[in-house]
């Protein structure tokens, strides 16, 4: 298992990234604002429009550091990567699996089972810990619905059927999320999942966290030599990292949804950190994004015991651990891909 390095999040829109020796330098209005050696980083996420120098991009690609560009509101814009590396035989196997409906269906079933089991765990934990303040009947109804669909997944005839299960379960799951929001209910609520743009504070928060997770997942897949853009459940689309989206499914409830609820219920973020525009789109202030990122980074340092590997690892290494298991599965080193199940 590799060492968990840092991800540098650049949140000031006026920031520009440059290279000095083996250091990443963040400049604001021409002045040095921050610098860090490249060997201390595993990724850079830049949330602004100023960009980065070609020399800095080369430094990142030569050192295997993922460099992603997002809009100030967290929407993915682009990702810089260097020469394709890794085992070409592994990627060829990945492509064959993606073209094989039977192989794709088997892997897709595993992604969806992981997702639904973890969504159920999020609901079950609230039933256990906050039974006196939430609508138990409503949450239990959604939990039962998820259980029924978990049992349907193994018999799914094709990936389209699985996508239907995923979509229906997501609607039920998010319909119960209001019950899990225990504080600041006037500022944070969700009627339905929406994005591009998000239309309420909760959707804006979830979309931002999912974007951070997507960056980490894509970096992990590239690290083990897989192509993030060739997936099994999500169909091919230019510019879409389909395999990253596939493998994020099981990690969203554990790494993003739970953190979103903790940020709200512990009052680490407030409604004042969100701004609604005339077109209904909701944006976050720089201070709010910084608080979310700080909590995200802190959460990634927490230790958990991986249920399949049996090792204690930081939460931040979960994307890498699952990417490694996917590579082992495709190589035939293990019998099937084991999804991550949260405790």
Secondary structure, 3 states (H helix, E strand, C coil): CCCCCEEEEECCCCEEEEEECCEEEEEECCEEEEEEEHHHEEEEEEECCCCECHHHHHHHHHCCCEEEEECCCCCEEEEECCCCCCCHHHHHHHHHHHHCHHHHHHHHHHHHHHHHHHHHHHHHHHHHHCCCCCCHHHHHHHHHHHHHHHHHHCCCCCHHHHHHHHHHHHHHHHHHHHHHCCCCCCCCCCCCCCCCCCCCHHHHHHHHHHHHHHHHHHHHHHHCCCCCCCCCCCCCCCCCCHHHHHHHHHHHHHHHHHHHHHHHHCCCCCHHHEEECCCCCEEECHHHHHHHHHHHHHHHHCEEECCCCCCEEEHHHHHHHHHHHHHHHHHCCCCCCCCCCCC
